Amino acid sequence: MAQSTAVDENLLKATEAYADYDFGAASRHLADARKALPKGERSEGIDRLERQMRDAKAFLSRIEKLQILDSISVPEAEFFKAYRLPSASGSIANADALPDGIDNRDELRQQVELVFTNEDADFKMWAQPASMTQDPDSLDIPGSIYRMVESSRLTDGSWQSPVPLPISLAQGGNMDFPFMKADGVTLYFASDGEGSIGGYDIFVVTRDPLTGEYLQPQNIGMPYNSPDNDYMLAIDEINGVGWWATDRNAAPDMVTLYLFKLNDLRSNYDADEDDDFLISRARIEDFRSTQDPDQDYTPLIEEIGNIQPQTVKSQDFIFHLPGKRVYTSYGDFRNSSARSLMHEYIRTLKDIQNKEAALAELRKRFDRRPDDSLRPEILRSEADLEATRKQLKRLRNDIYKAEL
């Protein structure tokens, strides 16, 4: 019992010293904690903090030179409302922005914190519990761990079933707060997994535009990340600025938002600078000291403050009729029979999507391990899918006749 108490006490002291960037004191307390361990035993907490401190020291030697334009303290519960992003950057909103018509949408609204939507409102990303994610990989991790998913709007206006991002991006922890740049290949997100130096850290990852595969995520380092929680980095390429949130230097239930000027190329502070100077920059003790004294940032800050964040328009579907008419909601129909048929059309379309997914899985199983017993099932699924597609085509024609 005495050994356990000594380990816990020293680990707590080390954690507090680390949070204060006192790496020397943290190292001494960690050494004492490790000495107090029973012979041959290891401590996950000690190992984690040692790894975090090792990475933090490396980041401290390459802190990016940022011009931080402003610092805003806001309530943690609705911090995203303070971001001012032009429509070209997309939008971040609460769970009300989840796609209409996806499975378990009402249940998801109780679990999802933020949803990113691109400029065209045809692509969304969010994080949800692994227990609510339809992916075999999620069976191997605790159901409460959050995984990011994405969904795209289909040509008829419905949304595809959420597609999980690779579990490797989370590095064994939660992943959340996604922001996809307008290029469609650069993703910022937060994770508290193995690559974090404490709490949530901000990572960047790119994906191959041809294959859609994500590459290895990279921790973007300091001053963005700290021993505290840092998350929701968003980029405004129109005005050349970015935002991120952190609970360092913040009161309880509050977070600090930093608005910074984007660098064309990353430039770091000299690693040979005084340790106190580097720690001051890493902690952002005075954001004004990062600014160029010869520049007046007031016009840019005022311009950004006047931005009205994009409001995501709600669409039930996209349905093309003859004469280049496009309907996007049930209220567009003048004919009640056509409106009822449209409901059936959407249900049938989702049925097709489910059957296509099931057939693809059967074919995948057969390719991995050919089994003659699967052949009849595949043939039945193909015939059923073709019949449902014909039904969808008939429904489309019936809608045309009823409405026109």
Disulfide bonds with the S-S distance in Angstrom:
none
